[in-house]
């Protein structure tokens, strides 16, 4: 029996605001991270860039490794305790980053942030498991919009706040913001009580309990592919925009707009596509989104102005916005309640893997083959993903 929670709407609001605030606070540092690295004693342009990359990726690496563990513990001890743990831990670590005295402390604390954090992934698991199944894709779409809004607005505010209050104070403000999310989670989130099992044996948590294994594997692969597609152009976008914009002073502005356009499109479409998927089926929306994204990748390789690239990135964001909510909702339908957190934790790890693999492959292909090849190669991968999901959905419907 699913633990449907009568407080699911309030939980959704708190989780949405909490996910927004934690992601907002975590991405706040992106515009000034190289400056902070330099203030911590690193000298030389190459060294500053290298250490900035290490510090930035450190959180994703540890977060991806521990996500299945937190999911498993959430299944065993409750999802709310995982949110409380994550928000409190992130508030402490983020504040401590403001006290760093050398770059090793910065990297170490960023690694610790990945281990201690995971609020948005924990919120996704709680919403997925305690929302009525016929509303789950819509609810997850709303939550996804909050996450993407944090990713979009965090760097924008991070570019303007340090000149006003200083870099270290900006980290302390970010810690305070996450602490507010911690308090809201403690006092407002109400998790449904677990169903007593009496003398029944504890359920096994093995792979054999999953009824549609192929569907789950397809969803894990699709979550990796989504992040890969979103991140593959990150290393080359500024250089690519430089070939499209004549004024060198406008290159960074257009590059920033191109990066934000996809996130903005996803914010606008996530809940709507999720609501549509609740009506017509998750697999239909997933295949459609992948096909549209694959088609939109092709003209991005042949644009001749910055505004054309921005418009196409926005449309691609609209297409992909509902993909992650549908993936999570599909996994939720195939997995027993007592294993949901564990499997969704693997889904989070797959997303982090895409965040790492996308930039690595994009940078390698862009540097050795050409920047257009990044867009065209990603289009091919998205097309293969659409075909794979279509075949899996067709096979599942015939069983």
C-alpha positions in Angstrom: 0.0 0.0 0.0 1.4 3.4 -0.9 1.9 5.9 1.9 -0.3 8.6 0.4 0.0 11.7 2.7 -3.0 14.0 3.4 -0.5 16.8 3.8 1.1 16.2 0.4 0.3 19.7 -1.0 1.9 21.5 2.0 4.9 19.1 1.8 5.2 20.0 -1.9 5.2 23.7 -1.2 7.9 23.4 1.6 10.0 21.0 -0.5 9.7 23.4 -3.5 10.8 26.4 -1.5 13.5 24.4 0.3 14.9 23.0 -3.0 14.9 26.4 -4.5 16.7 28.0 -1.6 19.3 25.3 -1.2 20.1 25.2 -5.0 20.0 29.0 -5.1 22.5 29.2 -2.2 24.8 26.5 -3.7 24.9 28.1 -7.2 25.3 31.6 -5.7 29.1 31.2 -5.7 29.6 30.3 -9.4 30.3 33.8 -10.7 32.9 34.7 -8.0 34.4 31.3 -7.3 37.6 32.0 -9.3 38.0 35.3 -7.5 37.6 33.6 -4.1 40.2 30.9 -5.1 42.6 33.8 -5.9 41.9 35.4 -2.6 42.8 32.1 -0.9 46.4 32.3 -2.3 46.3 30.6 -5.7 48.4 32.5 -8.3 48.5 32.2 -12.0 45.5 32.1 -14.5 45.9 28.4 -15.3 46.1 27.4 -11.6 43.1 29.6 -10.7 41.0 28.0 -13.4 42.1 24.5 -12.5 41.4 24.9 -8.8 38.0 26.5 -9.5 37.0 23.5 -11.6 38.1 21.1 -8.9 36.2 23.0 -6.2 33.1 23.2 -8.3 33.0 19.6 -9.4 33.9 18.2 -5.9 30.3 18.6 -4.6 28.8 16.7 -7.6 31.3 13.9 -7.3 30.6 13.1 -3.6 26.9 13.8 -3.9 26.6 11.3 -6.8 28.5 8.6 -4.7 26.3 8.9 -1.6 22.9 9.5 -3.2 21.9 5.8 -3.2 23.0 5.5 0.5 20.8 8.5 1.6 18.0 7.0 -0.5 18.3 3.6 1.3 18.4 5.3 4.7 15.3 7.3 3.7 13.5 4.0 2.9 14.5 2.6 6.3 14.2 5.6 8.6 11.9 8.0 6.8 12.3 10.7 4.1 11.8 13.7 6.4 14.9 12.9 8.5 17.0 12.9 5.3 15.7 16.4 4.5 16.4 17.7 8.0 19.9 16.2 7.8 20.6 17.7 4.4 19.4 21.2 5.1 21.2 21.4 8.5 24.4 20.0 7.1 24.4 22.3 4.1 23.7 25.3 6.3 26.8 24.5 8.4 29.1 23.7 5.6 28.1 26.7 3.5 28.8 29.0 6.4 32.1 27.4 7.1 33.2 28.0 3.4 33.1 31.7 4.3 35.8 31.0 6.9 38.2 29.2 4.5 41.8 30.3 4.7 43.3 28.2 1.9 42.1 26.4 -1.2 42.5 23.0 0.3 39.9 23.9 3.0 37.6 25.2 0.2 37.8 21.9 -1.8 37.4 19.8 1.4 34.3 21.7 2.4 32.9 21.4 -1.1 33.4 17.6 -0.9 31.7 17.7 2.5 28.8 19.7 1.0 28.2 16.9 -1.5 28.2 14.3 1.3 26.1 16.3 3.7 23.7 17.8 1.2 21.1 16.3 -1.2 18.1 18.3 -0.1 16.5 18.5 -3.6 17.0 14.8 -4.3 15.6 13.9 -0.9 12.6 16.3 -1.6 12.1 14.5 -4.9 11.9 11.1 -3.2 9.5 12.4 -0.5 7.2 14.1 -3.1 7.3 11.0 -5.4 6.4 8.6 -2.6 3.8 10.6 -0.8 1.8 12.2 -3.6 -1.2 10.6 -5.2 0.1 8.7 -8.2 -2.3 10.4 -10.6 -0.8 13.7 -9.6 2.8 12.7 -9.2 4.2 13.9 -12.5 2.6 17.3 -12.0 3.9 17.6 -8.5 7.4 16.5 -9.6 7.2 19.1 -12.4 6.5 21.8 -9.9 9.4 20.7 -7.8 11.7 20.5 -10.8 10.7 24.1 -11.7 11.8 25.2 -8.2 15.2 23.5 -8.7 15.7 25.0 -12.1 14.7 28.4 -10.8 17.4 28.2 -8.2 19.9 27.2 -10.8 18.9 30.1 -12.9 18.7 32.9 -10.3 21.6 31.8 -8.1 24.4 32.8 -10.5 22.6 36.0 -11.4 22.4 37.2 -7.8 25.9 35.8 -7.1 27.2 38.2 -9.7 25.8 41.3 -7.9 25.9 40.5 -4.2 29.6 40.2 -3.4 30.4 43.8 -4.5 27.8 44.9 -1.9 28.6 42.8 1.1 31.8 40.9 0.3 32.4 37.3 -0.8 32.7 35.8 2.7 29.4 37.5 3.9 27.8 36.1 0.8 28.6 32.6 1.9 27.2 33.4 5.4 24.0 34.7 3.8 23.7 31.5 1.8 24.1 29.5 5.0 21.4 31.5 6.7 19.1 31.0 3.7 19.5 27.2 3.9 19.0 27.3 7.7 15.6 28.9 7.1 14.8 25.9 4.8 15.9 23.6 7.6 13.5 25.3 10.1 10.6 25.1 7.6 11.3 21.4 7.0 11.4 20.6 10.7 8.2 22.3 11.6 6.1 22.1 8.4 6.8 18.9 6.6 4.5 16.0 7.8 5.5 12.6 6.6 2.8 9.9 6.5 3.3 7.3 9.2 4.7 4.0 8.1 2.3 1.0 7.8 2.9 -1.4 10.7 4.1 -4.9 9.4 3.3 -6.9 12.6 5.0 -10.2 12.5 5.5 -10.2 8.8 9.0 -10.7 7.6 10.9 -7.7 6.4 10.6 -7.3 2.6 13.7 -8.1 0.6 15.2 -5.2 -1.2 16.6 -7.0 -4.1 16.4 -6.3 -7.8 14.0 -9.3 -8.2 11.2 -7.3 -6.5 11.1 -4.8 -9.4 8.4 -5.8 -11.8 9.6 -3.9 -14.9 13.3 -4.0 -14.7 13.8 -2.9 -18.3 11.7 0.2 -17.8 13.7 1.2 -14.7 17.0 0.7 -16.6 15.6 2.9 -19.4 14.7 5.6 -17.0 18.1 5.6 -15.3 19.8 5.8 -18.8 17.4 8.6 -19.7 18.2 10.7 -16.6 21.9 10.4 -17.4 21.2 11.3 -21.1 19.1 14.4 -20.0 21.9 15.9 -17.9 24.5 14.9 -20.6 22.6 16.8 -23.2 22.1 19.8 -21.0 25.8 20.0 -20.0 27.6 18.9 -23.2 27.8 22.4 -24.6 28.9 24.1 -21.3 32.7 24.0 -22.0 32.3 25.3 -25.6 29.4 27.8 -25.4 31.5 30.9 -24.7 33.9 30.1 -27.5 31.0 29.2 -29.8 29.2 32.4 -29.0 32.5 34.2 -29.8 32.2 33.0 -33.4 28.6 34.4 -33.6 28.9 37.8 -31.9 31.1 40.5 -33.5 31.5 42.7 -30.4 33.9 40.9 -28.0 32.4 42.8 -25.0 29.0 41.1 -25.6 30.3 37.5 -25.8 29.9 36.8 -22.1 26.5 38.3 -22.0 25.2 36.2 -24.9 26.9 33.1 -23.5 25.1 33.7 -20.1 21.8 34.2 -21.8 22.2 31.0 -23.9 23.0 29.1 -20.7 20.0 30.5 -18.9 17.5 30.2 -21.8 17.3 26.4 -21.6 16.7 26.6 -17.8 14.0 29.2 -18.3 12.2 27.1 -20.9 12.3 24.1 -18.6 10.9 26.1 -15.7 7.9 27.2 -17.8 7.2 23.7 -19.2 8.0 21.2 -16.4 4.7 21.3 -14.5 2.6 21.5 -17.7 4.3 18.5 -19.3 4.1 16.7 -16.0 0.3 17.3 -15.9 0.0 16.2 -19.5 2.0 13.0 -18.7 -0.4 12.2 -15.9 -3.2 12.1 -18.5 -1.6 10.5 -21.6 1.3 8.4 -20.1 4.9 9.0 -19.2 6.5 7.1 -22.0 4.6 9.2 -24.6 5.9 12.5 -23.2 9.5 11.1 -22.7 9.7 9.9 -26.3 8.2 13.2 -27.7 10.6 15.3 -25.5 13.7 13.4 -26.7 12.7 13.6 -30.4 12.0 17.3 -30.2 15.3 18.0 -28.3 17.2 15.9 -30.9 15.7 17.9 -33.7 16.4 21.3 -32.0 20.0 20.4 -31.5 20.7 20.2 -35.3 20.0 23.9 -36.1 22.1 25.0 -33.1 25.1 23.7 -35.0 24.4 26.1 -37.9 23.2 29.3 -36.4 24.8 32.6 -37.5 23.8 34.9 -34.6 23.7 34.8 -30.8 20.0 35.4 -30.7 19.2 32.4 -32.8 21.2 30.2 -30.4 19.4 31.7 -27.4 16.0 31.1 -29.0 16.8 27.5 -29.9 18.2 26.8 -26.4 14.9 28.2 -24.9 12.8 25.9 -27.2 15.0 22.9 -26.2 14.4 23.8 -22.5 10.7 23.7 -23.2 11.0 20.3 -24.8 13.1 18.8 -22.0 11.4 20.4 -19.0 9.0 17.6 -18.3 11.5 14.8 -18.9 12.8 14.4 -15.4 9.4 14.5 -13.6 8.2 11.8 -16.0 11.3 9.7 -15.5 10.9 9.8 -11.7 7.1 9.1 -11.9 7.8 6.1 -14.2 10.3 4.7 -11.8 7.9 5.3 -8.9 5.2 3.1 -10.7 7.6 0.2 -11.2 9.3 0.1 -7.8 7.8 -1.1 -4.4 7.4 1.6 -1.8 10.1 0.2 0.5 12.6 0.4 -2.4 11.6 3.8 -3.9 14.3 5.8 -2.1 17.1 3.4 -3.0 16.2 3.3 -6.7 15.6 7.0 -6.9 19.0 7.5 -5.3 20.5 5.6 -8.2 18.6 8.0 -10.5 20.2 10.9 -8.8 23.6 9.3 -9.2 22.9 8.8 -12.9 22.1 12.6 -13.2 25.4 13.5 -11.6 27.2 11.1 -13.9 25.6 13.0 -16.8 26.7 16.3 -15.3 30.3 15.0 -15.2 30.3 13.1 -18.5 28.6 15.9 -20.5 31.2 18.6 -20.1 34.1 16.2 -20.4 32.8 14.8 -23.7 31.7 18.2 -25.0 35.1 19.7 -24.3 36.9 16.8 -25.9 34.8 16.6 -29.0 34.7 20.4 -29.4 38.5 20.6 -29.1 39.4 17.7 -31.4 36.6 17.4 -33.9 34.8 20.8 -33.9 32.1 22.7 -32.0 29.4 21.8 -34.5 30.1 18.1 -33.8 29.1 18.6 -30.2 25.6 19.6 -31.1 25.2 17.0 -33.9 26.7 14.2 -31.7 24.3 15.1 -28.8 21.4 15.1 -31.3 22.3 11.5 -32.3 22.4 10.4 -28.7 19.0 12.0 -28.0 17.6 10.2 -31.0 19.0 6.9 -29.9 17.5 7.6 -26.4 14.1 8.2 -28.0 14.2 5.0 -30.0 15.3 3.0 -26.9 12.5 4.4 -24.8 9.9 3.8 -27.6 10.9 0.2 -27.8 10.9 -0.3 -24.1 7.4 1.3 -23.8 6.1 -0.9 -26.6 7.5 -4.0 -25.1 6.1 -3.1 -21.6 2.6 -2.4 -23.1 2.5 -5.8 -24.8 3.4 -7.8 -21.6 
